[in-house]
Amino acid sequence: PRRDALVPYLKQSRPCMAHVKQKLLEDGYCIVPSVLSKEECDAEMDRLWEYITTRSPAVRRDDASTWYPAEDGDDDPWPHTGWKSFSDMFQSHGAGWVFSELRVKLADRVFTPLFGTSELHCSKE
């Protein structure tokens, strides 16, 4: 498949999306500012840290020294499986579902206006 196969589907139905197609073609990504309020960002950060500290209680949000192994060669303190094929927390432990509400907000605020439809599919894979 062509790497730009979705470009013809970009509708840019809101003025804030006018630059998206150009930036995607030029840079391969686009930053869309002010999609979430500060309060919404804070709530999502709280949700992430709730997940992390529930899965790995040794990792503490307010203590950066707990974010790294104490010694070289020690286990990573972050949620992980220990498997080489699915080692990180987003491939296991249900972490892909942490931001379910955020995905809905992003679909409504970014992707629906960008593609001009609410018929969207979202997958954590």
CYANA upper distance limits for C-alpha pairs under 8 A (distance plus 0.5 A):
  1 PRO  CA      5 ALA  CA      7.60
  4 ASP  CA     25 LEU  CA      8.47
  6 LEU  CA     10 LEU  CA      7.57
  7 VAL  CA     21 LYS  CA      7.71
  9 TYR  CA    115 PHE  CA      6.38
 10 LEU  CA     21 LYS  CA      7.52
 10 LEU  CA    114 LEU  CA      6.11
 10 LEU  CA    115 PHE  CA      5.26
 10 LEU  CA    116 GLY  CA      7.86
 11 LYS  CA    113 PRO  CA      7.61
 11 LYS  CA    114 LEU  CA      5.95
 11 LYS  CA    115 PHE  CA      5.57
 11 LYS  CA    116 GLY  CA      5.95
 12 GLN  CA     17 MET  CA      5.59
 12 GLN  CA     18 ALA  CA      6.16
 12 GLN  CA     20 VAL  CA      7.96
 12 GLN  CA     21 LYS  CA      8.37
 12 GLN  CA    113 PRO  CA      6.60
 12 GLN  CA    114 LEU  CA      5.17
 12 GLN  CA    115 PHE  CA      7.32
 12 GLN  CA    116 GLY  CA      7.75
 13 SER  CA     17 MET  CA      7.53
 13 SER  CA     18 ALA  CA      8.42
 13 SER  CA    113 PRO  CA      5.83
 13 SER  CA    114 LEU  CA      6.89
 13 SER  CA    115 PHE  CA      8.44
 13 SER  CA    116 GLY  CA      6.92
 14 ARG  CA     18 ALA  CA      7.52
 14 ARG  CA    113 PRO  CA      6.80
 14 ARG  CA    114 LEU  CA      8.29
 16 CYS  CA     32 VAL  CA      8.36
 17 MET  CA     32 VAL  CA      8.15
 17 MET  CA    113 PRO  CA      8.23
 17 MET  CA    114 LEU  CA      7.15
 19 HIS  CA     23 LYS  CA      6.71
 20 VAL  CA     24 LEU  CA      6.54
 20 VAL  CA     30 CYS  CA      6.43
 20 VAL  CA     32 VAL  CA      8.41
 21 LYS  CA     25 LEU  CA      6.70
 22 GLN  CA     26 GLU  CA      6.55
 23 LYS  CA     27 ASP  CA      6.00
 23 LYS  CA     28 GLY  CA      7.28
 23 LYS  CA     29 TYR  CA      6.79
 23 LYS  CA     30 CYS  CA      5.95
 24 LEU  CA     28 GLY  CA      4.85
 24 LEU  CA     29 TYR  CA      5.23
 24 LEU  CA     30 CYS  CA      6.26
 25 LEU  CA     29 TYR  CA      8.42
 35 VAL  CA    106 LEU  CA      8.14
 35 VAL  CA    109 ARG  CA      7.20
 35 VAL  CA    110 VAL  CA      7.96
 36 LEU  CA     40 GLU  CA      6.26
 36 LEU  CA     41 CYS  CA      6.77
 37 SER  CA     41 CYS  CA      6.76
 38 LYS  CA     42 ASP  CA      6.60
 39 GLU  CA     43 ALA  CA      6.66
 40 GLU  CA     44 GLU  CA      6.77
 41 CYS  CA     45 MET  CA      6.69
 42 ASP  CA     46 ASP  CA      6.63
 43 ALA  CA     47 ARG  CA      6.67
 44 GLU  CA     48 LEU  CA      6.68
 44 GLU  CA     99 PHE  CA      7.80
 44 GLU  CA    102 LEU  CA      7.93
 45 MET  CA     49 TRP  CA      6.69
 46 ASP  CA     50 GLU  CA      6.50
 47 ARG  CA     51 TYR  CA      6.84
 47 ARG  CA     98 VAL  CA      7.55
 47 ARG  CA     99 PHE  CA      8.25
 48 LEU  CA     52 ILE  CA      6.79
 48 LEU  CA     98 VAL  CA      7.26
 48 LEU  CA     99 PHE  CA      8.37
 49 TRP  CA     53 THR  CA      6.43
 49 TRP  CA     61 ARG  CA      7.15
 50 GLU  CA     54 THR  CA      6.50
 51 TYR  CA     55 ARG  CA      6.68
 51 TYR  CA     95 ALA  CA      8.10
 51 TYR  CA     98 VAL  CA      7.67
 52 ILE  CA     56 SER  CA      6.26
 52 ILE  CA     57 PRO  CA      8.00
 52 ILE  CA     59 VAL  CA      7.77
 52 ILE  CA     78 TRP  CA      7.70
 52 ILE  CA     79 PRO  CA      7.23
 53 THR  CA     57 PRO  CA      5.09
 53 THR  CA     58 ALA  CA      7.71
 53 THR  CA     59 VAL  CA      6.43
 53 THR  CA     60 ARG  CA      6.97
 53 THR  CA     61 ARG  CA      8.27
 55 ARG  CA     79 PRO  CA      6.50
 56 SER  CA     77 PRO  CA      7.30
 56 SER  CA     78 TRP  CA      6.65
 56 SER  CA     79 PRO  CA      6.17
 58 ALA  CA     66 THR  CA      7.17
 58 ALA  CA     77 PRO  CA      7.31
 59 VAL  CA     63 ASP  CA      8.31
 59 VAL  CA     66 THR  CA      5.57
 59 VAL  CA     67 TRP  CA      6.26
 59 VAL  CA     77 PRO  CA      6.85
 59 VAL  CA     78 TRP  CA      7.24
 60 ARG  CA     64 ALA  CA      7.78
 60 ARG  CA     66 THR  CA      6.62
 60 ARG  CA     67 TRP  CA      7.89
 63 ASP  CA     67 TRP  CA      8.06
 64 ALA  CA     68 TYR  CA      8.30
 66 THR  CA     70 ALA  CA      8.23
 66 THR  CA     77 PRO  CA      7.83
 67 TRP  CA     77 PRO  CA      6.99
 67 TRP  CA     78 TRP  CA      7.56
 68 TYR  CA     76 ASP  CA      6.98
 68 TYR  CA     77 PRO  CA      6.85
 69 PRO  CA     73 GLY  CA      8.13
 69 PRO  CA     74 ASP  CA      5.95
 69 PRO  CA     75 ASP  CA      6.64
 69 PRO  CA     76 ASP  CA      5.87
 69 PRO  CA     77 PRO  CA      6.62
 70 ALA  CA     74 ASP  CA      7.17
 76 ASP  CA     80 HIS  CA      8.18
 78 TRP  CA     89 MET  CA      8.17
 79 PRO  CA     88 ASP  CA      7.54
 79 PRO  CA     89 MET  CA      5.76
 79 PRO  CA     93 HIS  CA      8.25
 80 HIS  CA     87 SER  CA      5.95
 80 HIS  CA     88 ASP  CA      5.48
 80 HIS  CA     89 MET  CA      5.55
 80 HIS  CA     92 SER  CA      7.95
 80 HIS  CA     93 HIS  CA      8.34
 81 THR  CA     86 PHE  CA      7.29
 81 THR  CA     87 SER  CA      5.75
 81 THR  CA     88 ASP  CA      7.35
 81 THR  CA     89 MET  CA      7.92
 81 THR  CA     92 SER  CA      7.60
 82 GLY  CA     86 PHE  CA      8.31
 82 GLY  CA     87 SER  CA      6.05
 83 TRP  CA     87 SER  CA      5.56
 86 PHE  CA     91 GLN  CA      6.11
 86 PHE  CA     92 SER  CA      7.34
 87 SER  CA     91 GLN  CA      7.60
 87 SER  CA     92 SER  CA      8.32
 88 ASP  CA     92 SER  CA      7.41
 89 MET  CA     93 HIS  CA      6.61
 89 MET  CA     94 GLY  CA      8.28
 89 MET  CA     95 ALA  CA      6.44
 90 PHE  CA     94 GLY  CA      7.59
 90 PHE  CA     95 ALA  CA      5.36
 90 PHE  CA     96 GLY  CA      5.84
 91 GLN  CA     95 ALA  CA      7.78
 91 GLN  CA     96 GLY  CA      7.72
 91 GLN  CA    125 GLU  CA      8.49
 92 SER  CA     96 GLY  CA      8.31
 94 GLY  CA     98 VAL  CA      7.81
 96 GLY  CA    124 LYS  CA      5.95
 96 GLY  CA    125 GLU  CA      8.48
 97 TRP  CA    124 LYS  CA      8.01
 99 PHE  CA    103 ARG  CA      6.73
100 SER  CA    104 VAL  CA      7.16
101 GLU  CA    105 LYS  CA      6.95
102 LEU  CA    106 LEU  CA      6.63
103 ARG  CA    107 ALA  CA      6.55
103 ARG  CA    122 CYS  CA      8.19
104 VAL  CA    108 ASP  CA      6.74
105 LYS  CA    109 ARG  CA      6.46
106 LEU  CA    110 VAL  CA      5.81
106 LEU  CA    111 PHE  CA      7.11
107 ALA  CA    111 PHE  CA      5.24
107 ALA  CA    112 THR  CA      6.21
107 ALA  CA    118 SER  CA      8.20
107 ALA  CA    120 LEU  CA      8.13
108 ASP  CA    112 THR  CA      5.86
108 ASP  CA    113 PRO  CA      7.93
108 ASP  CA    118 SER  CA      7.96
109 ARG  CA    113 PRO  CA      7.31
110 VAL  CA    114 LEU  CA      6.51
111 PHE  CA    115 PHE  CA      6.42
111 PHE  CA    116 GLY  CA      8.39
112 THR  CA    116 GLY  CA      5.88
112 THR  CA    117 THR  CA      5.57
112 THR  CA    118 SER  CA      5.61
112 THR  CA    119 GLU  CA      8.50
112 THR  CA    120 LEU  CA      8.15
113 PRO  CA    117 THR  CA      7.48
